[in-house]
Amino acid sequence: MSQPERILVAIKAPGARSQPTARKAAQIAAGTGAKLELFHAITTPLYMDAFGMEGMSIKETQKQWRARVLKQLERHAAALREDGVEVEVSCDWDFPAYEAVVRRATRTGADLIVAERHADKHVMPWLLRFNDWELLRRSPVPVLLVKHGKLWRKPAVLAAIDPQHSFAKPAKLDGAILDAAGQIAGALGGAMHVVHAYPAATPALIDYGASAEKIGTNLERRAAAIARKAFDAELADRGLSRSRKHLIAGHPVDVIPKLAKRLKAGLVVMGGISRSGLKRLVIGNVAEQVLDALPCDVLVMKPESFKARVPASPRGVQLVATPPYV
């Protein structure tokens, strides 16, 4: 991720009194000089048969609704401008919300999307549709999901990389993760840490007697040496102290949340690739599994080759027939 110049903030409830997602995005904008856009997608369906009774046209209703939302967004923008951040507001009649956000980010050239994470724990996210999950899967733009409203105060920013490409991540993705983590840590006055959770050597050994333990120990040492070589090579030019480099044997789903908690990290930066179908059911997605377990916010990066998987044209207002009266 290059230095962000434009940040799109997806506002879930523009009428809410507090907008922690926008305030956190403003912290990044203040440190990078980026412009903010507060965006809300109006996804509420309109019942066609109701307009005859109300004496209003669909276009009039859309116009009034949009004006009300823009006024709400402008109130939040004005508060952020007092801190010296450049902010604009926008809203579209479009659905579903995750598609609308991706379309807006693509259309305006946003470098980063900041969104609120779904409040509940995700159960079988590869089968169900949640706006945050679908946003992660479909957006080619980096997505920062805010899990906690508390503002960052010189946070530890943990970059999770995979230089051995154990989970089929593209080779260049680690560099993008490290760049993004470094930029955000700098913007927030925090410190960047890096972790690589490498596969532990756990072979199925036949009972070789006393030599079994020795064989297992040798395999573990070899796995650690290979991981160390790849890890050090990836970080050779980053200038990180030893205390900020964490090489840990284990699965990322276990290692990353535990380390984030120990470091009291404010943000984890990691990579994600979109899978679907049977492969998703069998393999799952490491980024999604880690997200639920993390005690902090998370920024998910995509490979440069990733393409947006949403239609380019907005869907407009969602019109539905009024259910028949019983």
N, C-alpha and C positions, 0 to 999 in steps of 0.2 A: 504494500500500500504506500503510495506516494504521500507526501505531506498533504493532509486534507485541506482543500480549499472551500468545499461546499459540503455541509452536513445536513442530511434530511432527518428530521425527528418525526417519527410516526406517533401522533397523539391519539390515544385510544378513546379518552373521554374529555373532550374540550371543555365541558362544563364543570369539571372538577376544580376545586379551589387550589390544589397543589399539583404541580407537574414535575415530579422528581426526574423523570426521563429527560425533560427539556433542560432542567437545571444542570444535570450531569453533562449533557451535550454541550451546554454553554461553558462548562469548565474546560473541555477540550478545545472549543472554539477560541476561548480567551488565551489559551497557551499556544495555539497554532496560527491564529489570525484568520481562521476559517469563518465563512458566513453560515448562519443557521437558517433553515426553513422549517417552520412548524406546519405539518401537513396532517389533515384528517380526511379519511375516506368515508363518505356518507353511504353506508351500506343498507340502511333501513328500507325494507320493501314498502312500496306505496300501493294501497288497494284501490283499484280503478273505479269500482262502483261507489266509493265514498265521495268522489268529487262532485257528483251530481247533487248530493244532499247538502254539501258544504258550500256550493256555489263558487268554487275556485277551480281553476284549471290546473293540470299537472305542472305546467311550466311556472305558474305563479307560486305553487307550493314549493317547487324546487328552488326558485329564486329566494323566497323568504327563508327557507331552511338554511340555504347556503349563506345568506347574509347573517343569520343568527350565529352560525358556527364561526364565520370569519371574525365576528365581533368578539366571541369568546377567545379565539386564538390570539387576537390582537391584544387582549388584556394581558395574557401571559407573555407575549412578545415585548410589550412595553416594560414589564418588570425586568426582563433580561437585558433590554437596551440600557437600563440604568447602570448596569455593570460594564458598559462599553462594548457589548457584543452586537454585531450587525445581524438583525433578524428580520425575516419576512414571513408572511403567513399565506397559506393556500388550502383549498379543499376542493374535492371533486366528488360528483356522484359517480361511484364506481364500486364494483364488487367482484370477487370477495376481497377483503381488506388486504391480504398479503399480496395479491396480484396488483391492486391499486398502488400499493407502496412501491413495488418493483417498477411499475410503469412510470410513476412520478420520478423516481430516482434516475431511471434511464433517460427520461425526457429532459431532465434538468442537469444531467451530468454530475450527480452527487458522487462524492468519493467515499462516503460512509453513511450507513443507515443506523440510527439509534432508535430502538423500540423497546417497549415494555414486555417482559417475559410473562407468559401465561402463569396465573397465580397458582394453579393446581399442579400436582405431580402428574406427569404424563404416563399413561398406561398404554402399552403397545402403540407408541407414536407412529410406527410405520403403517398401522392400519387405520388410525384415526386422523382427522385433520384438525390441527390447531394452527392459529394464525402465525404464532412464533415459529413452530416447526416448519410450516410450509415456506415461510420467509427465509429461513436458513437454507432450505433445500433448493429454492428456486432463484434466489437473488445472486447475481454475479458480483454485486457490490458488497464489500465487507459489512457484516451486520453485528452491531453491539447490542446484546440483550441485557437490559437493566433488571436485575433481580432484587436489588435493595435500594431504597430511596435515600439512604444516608450519603451525603456528599463525600467525595474522595478527599483525603488529606495526606498528601505526599505518600501515595499508596505503593506497596510492592506490586509490580506488574510481572506476572509469571507467563513466560512464553513456553508453550509445550511443543517441542519439535520431534521429528522422527527421522533422523539422518540415515537410518538403516532401511527406511521405507517399509516397515513391517506391515503397515496397514494400507498398502497400495497408494500412498500419497505421492503426487508428482514431486520430482527432485527439487524444483525451484520454489515450492511452497514454503519450505522451511525458511528460506531467505526473506520471503514476504512477511512471514510471521514475526521474525526477529526485527525486521524494519519497523513494522507496525508497533510492536511492543516497545521498542526504543523511542519511537516518536511520542507515543502516549505517555510513557514514563517521564520523558523530558518535559512534555507540556504540563503535566500534573505535578512536577517536582518530586517524582517518586524514583524508585530504584527498580531496574529490570533484573529479574532472575530467569534462568532457563532450566528446563527439565527435559530429560529424555528417559522415558520408561521403556527399558528394553526387555525382550522376552527372556525369562530365566530358563536355563538349561534343565529341563525336567524329563529326561529320557525314561522310557519304560525298561528298567534293567531287570534282567533275569538274575536269579540269585547266584552271584559269582563269589559268594563268601566274603572274605575280608577285603577283596579287591573292589567290591561294588562301591563302597564309600569313596575310595580313591578315584575311581573312574568318574563318579558324580562330581567330585570336587574339581577334577581337571576340566571337565566339560563346563562347569560354572565359571572357572577362571578364564577359559577360552572365550566364552560368550561375553564376559565382562571386558576382556581385552579388545575384542572386535568392536563392541559398543563404544568403548572409550576412544578408540582410534577415529571412528566416524564422528563422534560427538566433538572431540577436540578439533578435528578438521573443519567442521561446520562453524565453530566459534573462534577460529584462529585469528580473525581480524576484528573481533568485536570488543576487545579490551576489557573483558569481564574478569573480576577477581574470582578466585577459586571458591569463595564462600557463596557466590551467586550462580554457580554452575552445579546442577544436581543430576547425577547419573544414578538411576535407581532401577534395580531389577524388579519386574512385575508388570502387570497389565495397566495401561493408562487409566482405565476406569477405577482402579483401586489407588494407584500412585498419585495421580494429579490432584484429586480432591483432598487427599490427606496432606500433601505438601502445601497446597493452597491454604488450608486451615492452619498448618503449623507456621507458615510465613505471615498469616493474617493478610493475605493478598486481597487487594481491592478489585483486581481484574485479572482474568486469565485469557491469553490470546492463543488460539489454536486453529488448526486447519480442518476443513470439512469438505467431503466430496459427496455428491448426491447419488444415492443408489435407489433402486426400485425393484419391485417384483420379488421373485424367489430369492435372489441374492441378498436383498435386505432382510428377508425373514430368517435366513440362515446366519448371515454375518452380522446383521444389525449395523449401526453406525456409531463409531466410537465417540464422535462429537456429541451426539444426542444422548448417549448413555452418561457421559461425563457431566453434561449440562445439568441434569437433574440433581446430581450428587454434589455439585460445586457450591461452596458457601458464599460465592461472590458473583459479580457480573462477569460476562464472558463475551469476547470478541471472536467471531468466526470468520476466517479468511477462506477464499476460494482460489483454485488455480486460475492462471491467466486465461487458459483455454476454455474455462467454463462459460457457457452461453445461457442467457435468460430463457427460462422455460415458461414464459407467459405471453399471451397475445399482446401485440404492440398497441392495439386500439382499445381505449377505455370502453367498458360495457355500458356506462351510463346508469340511469335509474333502473331499479329492479321493480317492474310492474307485475303485480299478481292479482288474480281475480278474487273478489271478496267471497269468503265462504258463504254458502247458502244459509239462510236463517232456518232454524229448526222450529 
